[in-house]
Amino acid sequence: MDFDFPEPSPAAYDEVRHRVLGEIRRRRKVRNAVRTMAAVAACAALVVTGLLALWRPVPPPAPPMLARSPSEPPPMVRLSKVVRHWRVPRRREAPAQPLVVRLETDDPNVVILWMVN
């Protein structure tokens, strides 16, 4: 079985080549756009995360002074620092040996051992 197809013209080859190269360019543009958008989204997430890490709440204003004696100087308002308490690990003490009470009965073959914690 031998097929005898006519040879396509050079213009047909050029048309196919043009379509294939156009499809490759279009896919490359889409891929580059997706990569660019992913990079922009990652940078935006980093900036937002950094700003949230640096943000500190503003301390509330001091209560208004209604009356004050003239001889006293105005009170100093101090902003206290955050105090961090470091946990000191407790020492693990070895468990004490249980108290053993030995009870002997009239029968020499019977001995009662009583353990008290």
C-alpha positions as CSV (number, residue, x, y, z in Angstrom):
1,M,0.0,0.0,0.0
2,D,1.8,3.1,-1.2
3,F,0.4,6.5,-0.7
4,D,1.2,9.2,-3.2
5,F,0.5,12.5,-1.6
6,P,1.4,15.7,-3.4
7,E,4.4,17.7,-1.9
8,P,3.1,20.8,0.0
9,S,4.2,24.1,-1.3
10,P,6.9,26.2,0.4
11,A,4.2,28.7,1.3
12,A,2.3,26.0,3.2
13,Y,5.5,25.2,5.2
14,D,6.0,28.9,5.9
15,E,2.4,29.1,7.1
16,V,2.7,26.1,9.5
17,R,6.1,27.4,10.8
18,H,4.5,30.9,11.4
19,R,1.5,29.4,13.3
20,V,3.8,27.1,15.5
21,L,6.2,30.0,16.3
22,G,3.2,32.2,17.1
23,E,1.8,29.6,19.5
24,I,5.2,29.2,21.2
25,R,5.5,33.0,21.6
26,R,2.0,33.2,23.1
27,R,2.7,30.4,25.6
28,R,6.0,32.0,26.6
29,K,4.2,35.3,27.2
30,V,1.6,33.7,29.4
31,R,4.3,31.8,31.3
32,N,6.3,35.0,31.9
33,A,3.2,36.9,33.0
34,V,2.4,34.2,35.5
35,R,6.0,34.2,36.8
36,T,6.0,38.0,37.1
37,M,2.7,38.0,39.0
38,A,3.9,35.3,41.4
39,A,7.0,37.3,42.1
40,V,5.0,40.5,42.7
41,A,2.6,38.6,45.0
42,A,5.6,37.1,47.0
43,C,7.2,40.6,47.4
44,A,3.9,42.1,48.5
45,A,3.4,39.3,51.1
46,L,7.0,39.9,52.4
47,V,6.3,43.6,52.7
48,V,3.0,43.1,54.5
49,T,4.6,40.6,56.9
50,G,7.5,42.9,57.6
51,L,5.2,45.8,58.3
52,L,3.1,43.7,60.6
53,A,6.2,42.5,62.5
54,L,7.3,46.1,63.0
55,W,4.0,47.5,64.0
56,R,3.6,48.3,67.7
57,P,0.4,49.5,69.3
58,V,0.3,53.1,70.5
59,P,0.1,53.2,74.3
60,P,-3.1,54.8,75.6
61,P,-2.9,58.5,76.6
62,A,-2.5,59.3,80.3
63,P,-5.7,60.0,82.1
64,P,-6.5,63.7,82.4
65,M,-5.4,65.5,85.5
66,L,-8.5,67.1,87.1
67,A,-6.9,68.8,90.1
68,R,-3.4,69.1,91.5
69,S,-1.9,70.8,94.4
70,P,0.4,73.7,93.4
71,S,3.3,72.5,95.7
72,E,3.7,69.1,94.0
73,P,5.5,68.8,90.7
74,P,3.6,67.3,87.9
75,P,3.7,63.5,88.0
76,M,6.1,61.8,85.6
77,V,4.5,59.4,83.2
78,R,6.7,56.5,82.4
79,L,6.1,54.0,79.8
80,S,7.0,50.6,81.2
81,K,8.9,48.1,79.2
82,V,7.6,44.7,78.5
83,V,9.0,42.4,81.2
84,R,9.9,38.9,80.0
85,H,10.1,36.3,82.7
86,W,12.5,33.6,81.9
87,R,11.4,30.2,83.1
88,V,14.0,28.5,85.2
89,P,13.7,24.7,84.7
90,R,13.1,22.9,88.0
91,R,15.5,20.4,89.1
92,R,14.3,16.9,88.9
93,E,14.9,15.1,92.1
94,A,15.3,11.4,92.1
95,P,12.3,9.8,93.6
96,A,12.8,8.7,97.2
97,Q,12.9,5.1,98.0
98,P,9.5,3.9,99.2
99,L,9.2,3.1,102.9
100,V,9.1,-0.7,103.4
101,V,7.5,-2.1,106.6
102,R,8.2,-5.7,107.3
103,L,5.6,-7.5,109.4
104,E,6.4,-10.9,110.8
105,T,3.7,-13.3,111.8
106,D,3.6,-16.3,114.2
107,D,4.3,-18.5,111.3
108,P,8.0,-18.2,110.2
109,N,7.1,-19.0,106.6
110,V,4.8,-15.9,106.3
111,V,6.3,-12.5,106.2
112,I,4.2,-9.4,105.1
113,L,6.1,-6.6,103.3
114,W,4.1,-3.4,103.2
115,M,5.4,-0.6,100.9
116,V,4.4,3.0,101.7
117,N,4.9,5.8,99.2
